Every structure is written in C-alpha cells, then in structure tokens.
Amino acid sequence: MPAIVGAVQVISVSSSGVFHIGDVYKIMPVSTSKTFSGAGSFNTGDSVTNYNSRSSTNTFDQDGLDQGILFNA
C-alpha cells in the first residue's frame, strides 16, 4: 500500500539509526549493544517518583555470547 507523506524535517540521525518514510520491506540492524542500569534509570515524565530502598544491577553475563545479527540479510 503506498504511503503519502507530507513535509518532513530531519534534524539528525545517529550513526546506527534508521530513518525511513513510507513502505518498507525489511529494516536490519547493523550494530548491537548491551545496557546495564539500575532500578528507575530510564523513567521519564513530568512527575516521576521512585522508591528504591536497595537496588543493585547484576552485570554478570555467564553465556558470554548473545544473539547475533549475522543472518539478518
């Protein structure tokens, strides 16, 4: 189904970002990353209240290898 798009202004796209307009068949990532953060780290909003009395983040990864992006073609 064709897409009809009006005016678009792009300020910036990061080096690993994807920008597309309209129909798309496949979008494949070209990089991966792993993020460790504590409780309530990514909360956003006008009025966010967190009650984290004891928080710890386990960064030990025993398998050492995560799902790859090798076969995304």
RODO-2510 file (C-alpha; in nm, 4 decimals, decimal comma):
residues 73
     n   res          X          Y          Z
     1     m     0,0000     0,0000     0,0000
     2     p     0,1613     0,3298    -0,0984
     3     a     0,2263     0,5913     0,1648
     4     i     0,1545     0,9614     0,1200
     5     v     0,3878     1,1718     0,3327
     6     g     0,3791     1,5467     0,3818
     7     a     0,6675     1,7741     0,4760
     8     v     0,9441     1,6140     0,6829
     9     q     1,2282     1,7846     0,8674
    10     v     1,5166     1,5671     0,9906
    11     i     1,7488     1,7338     1,2392
    12     s     1,9875     1,4436     1,2878
    13     v     2,0152     1,0676     1,2598
    14     s     2,2759     0,8864     1,4683
    15     s     2,5391     0,6677     1,3075
    16     s     2,3463     0,3497     1,3907
    17     g     1,9989     0,4980     1,3457
    18     v     1,7421     0,4159     1,0798
    19     f     1,5233     0,6737     0,9072
    20     h     1,2591     0,5658     0,6598
    21     i     0,9477     0,7192     0,5138
    22     g     0,6673     0,5171     0,3657
    23     d     0,6540     0,1482     0,2963
    24     v     0,9403    -0,0736     0,3967
    25     y     1,0060    -0,4429     0,3390
    26     k     1,2862    -0,5057     0,5850
    27     i     1,4945    -0,2951     0,8254
    28     m     1,8072    -0,4670     0,9548
    29     p     2,0231    -0,3530     1,2465
    30     v     2,3923    -0,3136     1,1753
    31     s     2,5078    -0,2872     1,5358
    32     t     2,4117    -0,4146     1,8791
    33     s     2,4807    -0,3082     2,2348
    34     k     2,4035    -0,4195     2,5871
    35     t     2,2950    -0,1709     2,8510
    36     f     2,3057    -0,2221     3,2259
    37     s     2,1239     0,0231     3,4501
    38     g     1,9725     0,0332     3,7962
    39     a     1,6115     0,0489     3,9029
    40     g     1,4290     0,3564     3,7743
    41     s     1,7103     0,4680     3,5436
    42     f     1,5080     0,5189     3,2270
    43     n     1,1969     0,6764     3,3784
    44     t     1,0873     0,9955     3,2041
    45     g     0,7966     1,2265     3,2603
    46     d     0,6804     1,5416     3,4299
    47     s     0,6435     1,3985     3,7803
    48     v     0,8290     1,0715     3,8440
    49     t     0,8737     0,9420     4,1979
    50     n     1,0855     0,6329     4,2647
    51     y     1,1213     0,4491     4,5920
    52     n     1,4178     0,2160     4,5533
    53     s     1,5434     0,1405     4,9002
    54     r     1,8026    -0,1187     4,7940
    55     s     1,8889    -0,1625     4,4307
    56     s     2,1718    -0,3486     4,2638
    57     t     2,2362    -0,4297     3,9000
    58     n     2,3812    -0,7669     3,8106
    59     t     2,6183    -0,7224     3,5153
    60     f     2,7496    -1,0803     3,5135
    61     d     2,6730    -1,2495     3,1823
    62     q     2,7607    -1,6173     3,2101
    63     d     2,6909    -1,7175     2,8492
    64     g     2,9267    -1,4525     2,7094
    65     l     2,7581    -1,4526     2,3678
    66     d     2,4216    -1,3034     2,2827
    67     q     2,2029    -1,3368     1,9780
    68     g     2,3921    -1,2105     1,6762
    69     i     2,2815    -1,0026     1,3806
    70     l     2,4832    -1,2027     1,1296
    71     f     2,1921    -1,3642     0,9443
    72     n     1,9662    -1,0588     0,9077
    73     a     2,0065    -1,0492     0,5302
***
